[in-house]
Amino acid sequence: METKILFGVGLVFDTPEFGTIVMGANEELDELLPSTIKEMIGKQIIIKKTDGEEQVYGVISTQINHSIAGKKNIGICLGKEISPEEIPSGSFVYCYSSEQID
């Protein structure tokens, strides 16, 4: 199964209201519409950590911000059950597809 990279983790933080949020950017996605990026993200993502471990996380919500330079910053809320310490900086976020290709 081929997975598409969404972004490298640039920032992980915790909010009292929403829980853990992971953020990053990928210039390959800058030309896409926010709705297209949200569709790519879907309901689950894979995070490949710096030690090579991969884990699937449920997506609570997504937010896509535009910088003055025309870049898109992507934020994915993972919820209150996930600790920011679980996701080290330098990890990568990938699209998750439950469909297996034979």
Secondary structure as GFF3:
##gff-version 3
##sequence-region A 1 102
A	DSSP	beta_strand	5	15	.	.	.	ID=ss1
A	DSSP	beta_strand	19	25	.	.	.	ID=ss2
A	DSSP	three_ten_helix	27	29	.	.	.	ID=ss3
A	DSSP	alpha_helix	34	41	.	.	.	ID=ss4
A	DSSP	beta_strand	44	48	.	.	.	ID=ss5
A	DSSP	beta_strand	54	58	.	.	.	ID=ss6
A	DSSP	beta_strand	61	66	.	.	.	ID=ss7
A	DSSP	beta_strand	72	79	.	.	.	ID=ss8
A	DSSP	three_ten_helix	84	86	.	.	.	ID=ss9
A	DSSP	beta_strand	92	95	.	.	.	ID=ss10
###
